[in-house]
Amino acid sequence: MIFHSTRDKSLTATLSQALQRGLAPDGGLYVPARFPAMTVADFDGRESLAAVAPRFLAPFFEGDPLAPELDAIVAEAFNFPVPIVPLKTVDDASVLELFHGPTSAFKDFGARFLAACMGRLTRGSTRTLTILVATSGDTGGAVAAAFHGRPGIEVVVLYPRGLVSPRQELQLTCWGGNVRSLSVAGTFDDCQRLVKAAFADPALAAQRELSSANSINVGRLLPQACYYVYASLEGFRRTGKKVNFIIPSGNLGNVLACVWARRVGLPIGELLLTFNANRTVPDYLANGDWQPRPSVATLASAMDVGNPSNMERLRYLHPQWQELAAAVSAVSISDEQIRQRIRTDDVALGEVWCPHTATAAEAYAQLAPARRAAGPWVLVSTAHPAKFPETVEPLIGRTLPVPPALARLLELPRQVTEVPATLEALAALLP
Ligand SMILES: *Cc1c(COP(=O)(O)O)cnc(C)c1O
């Protein structure tokens, strides 16, 4: 499979090259040159995530040096459970729990897969690879966890000071060794801008091998598509109907992964994207006017994105906004609705949502009855609620048990450097 830039089809790359570069040389994002066609029958006899993933990924890996390692990469990366939990609702609805990895958020899928690939690609290389990652809270921890201790790779994590949850911050700064954590005086958009600026700076790139682990990296989207393949097959085999997903969204990586899975032919129906008060995408879908804006802080902080990078991939697939508006729909959920939904569903459904997942639960509750009854709905649960105790615990009136993997990380000592949001400051700190 060949990949090319969203901005220039002549800028091609193999999968390995796209993984290592992160961003295309012209600043565009890598997309597959074609989408292979797949049917449900292609997955006959394959049920678990670990079984469907290699089948789905094989055409994307075809011809690449990593292809012979695909099974091993999948086995190494997806080594935790992915439950699909039925909801106690009248209509067919379930929760895809993506938070059982080491850092309790769905970012573990992409980060662990990317690390398994990069670890193989840098084997035997004498140059250190520096991975830059901007995080709104969860990506940085997942990437640090996945790459920590890997020889030949350094990780630099940039996060917005004061704008991540205390437990997220602990997870971002507990590593040391080959992981450096930078607390940036700015927003997530500033962090993302700095990473992009570092890539665009010829002097910086000449001195070291730079790569990115943000959701701009195609090596995160492909593994994320696998759980949509898995969940859509489960729902389709059970009901004979296409499966609709509700996806808490920020930078649109998770959405893109689902769009790609639907594009190749998996039985996926509606995609309902949920946003917090950062309304760039819902407003665009409503009026066709693309107006990126500074992000505002909300309870669902990992979704505080004003200028989502993966929009470029979405618009590449659907250049006309009417076409895009037909392919996906979106709602914006307020902090007050998030709070109310966490309280309500704890009592009504016995489910405790993280603030991000609560946006999906609220969107589900808002569906018109006919639409809700139209097919199985899957609410994508993006993080464990115990990552956000300061928000969730007062609403449900009790303490949440912390998953053991998370508890271990929270006990490690902190190592963090404070920096202003400038490229000079970042450059001075790069290994
Ligand atoms: C990253 C994140 C999101 C948003 O996902 P995108 O791929 O950036 O759209 C939602 N919820 C949680 C918990 C996250 O960490």
PDBQT file of the ligand as one rigid body, heavy atoms in Angstrom, charges set to zero:
ROOT
HETATM    1  C1  LIG A 501      -8.288  12.021  22.963  1.00  0.00    +0.000 C 
HETATM    2  C2  LIG A 501      -9.581  11.815  23.659  1.00  0.00    +0.000 A 
HETATM    3  C3  LIG A 501     -10.793  12.103  23.022  1.00  0.00    +0.000 A 
HETATM    4  C4  LIG A 501     -10.859  12.709  21.643  1.00  0.00    +0.000 C 
HETATM    5  O1  LIG A 501     -10.370  11.840  20.663  1.00  0.00    +0.000 OA
HETATM    6  P1  LIG A 501      -9.882  12.393  19.233  1.00  0.00    +0.000 P 
HETATM    7  O2  LIG A 501      -9.325  11.208  18.536  1.00  0.00    +0.000 OA
HETATM    8  O3  LIG A 501      -8.855  13.434  19.524  1.00  0.00    +0.000 OA
HETATM    9  O4  LIG A 501     -11.075  12.971  18.566  1.00  0.00    +0.000 OA
HETATM   10  C5  LIG A 501     -11.956  11.796  23.689  1.00  0.00    +0.000 A 
HETATM   11  N1  LIG A 501     -11.950  11.285  24.933  1.00  0.00    +0.000 NA
HETATM   12  C6  LIG A 501     -10.798  11.004  25.585  1.00  0.00    +0.000 A 
HETATM   13  C7  LIG A 501     -10.845  10.445  26.957  1.00  0.00    +0.000 C 
HETATM   14  C8  LIG A 501      -9.571  11.264  24.967  1.00  0.00    +0.000 A 
HETATM   15  O5  LIG A 501      -8.434  10.991  25.615  1.00  0.00    +0.000 OA
ENDROOT
TORSDOF 0
